[in-house]
C-alpha cells in the first residue's frame, strides 16, 4: 500500500510539472484579454488614474507633514498583559 501512495504522489508530481507550463501559456493571453476588455469598458482616464494613484502616493508620502512621525520614532510598546484586578482598580481611580 505504501508503494501505491508513493507512485501516485510521484505520478501526480510529474503530471503537475508537465501541465504547469501549458496552463501558464493559456492563462497569459486570457489575462491580457481580460485586461483589454476592462480597459475598453471603463475607458482610458479611470484606468490611468488607477495605475498612477499608488505612484503618486509613494512620491507625495515624503512631502506630506505627518505630526506623529517624530513621536513614533522612539516609541517602545508597553506590556500588553494586564491583570483583571489592575483594570478594575484603574476604572475606580478614573
N, C-alpha and C positions, 0 to 999 in steps of 0.2 A: 504493500500500500504506500510505503514511503517513496518508492521509486516512481509510482504513478504521479504523486504530487510534485516530485522534483522535475520529472519530464514535462508535466503540464505547465509548471512555472517557467521552465526554460523555453518551452514552445511559445507560450504567451509573450515572453520577453522578445523572442525573435520576431514574432508577428508585429509587436509594437514597434520594434526598430525598423522593420520593413515598411510598415504602413505610415509611420510618422511623417516622413518627407512627402508622401503623396498627399496627406491631409494638409500639410503646410502649403503645398503647391496649389491646391484647390481653394484654400481659405484666403490666401493673399489677394487674388483677384476679386473674391467675394467681398472682402473688407474694403477694397478700393471702390468697388461698385456701390456699396452702401454709403461710403463717404461722399461719392459724387452725387448720389441721389439726395442725400441730406443737403449738400451744397446747392443743388438745383431747387430744392423745395423751399429752403429758408432764405436764399439769396446771399449775396456777397457780403453785405455790411454786417449782419449779425455774426456770420461765420468769422470774419476778420476780427471783430471785437472779441469774440470768444477766444480766439487764438492769441490776441495781443494783450488781453487782460492780465494773465499771470506775469508776462514780461514787464508790463507797466508797474505791477505791484512790486516786483523784485527791484526794479530801478528806483522807484519812489520810496521804498522802505527806509532807506537811509536818510532821505530828506525830511520825512515826517517826524516832528518832535513828539517823542513819547516820554511823558513825565515819569513813568515808573521804571524806565530803563536803567537809570543810575541807582535807583533804590534797590532794584533787584540784583545789582551786580555782586554785592557781598552778602546775599541772602543765604542763610542756613536754616533749613526747616527744623522746627522744634519736634519734640517727641509726639508721636501720634497716639500712643496708648495712654488713655486717661481712665482712671478708676471711676466707677459709678458714684462712689461717695464724694469724690472730688468734684464731679459735675454738680451734684446736689448742693454741695457747700458753696460753689461758685454762684449758683442761682439764688441762694439765700442772701449772699452778700450784695448782689445787684439789687 
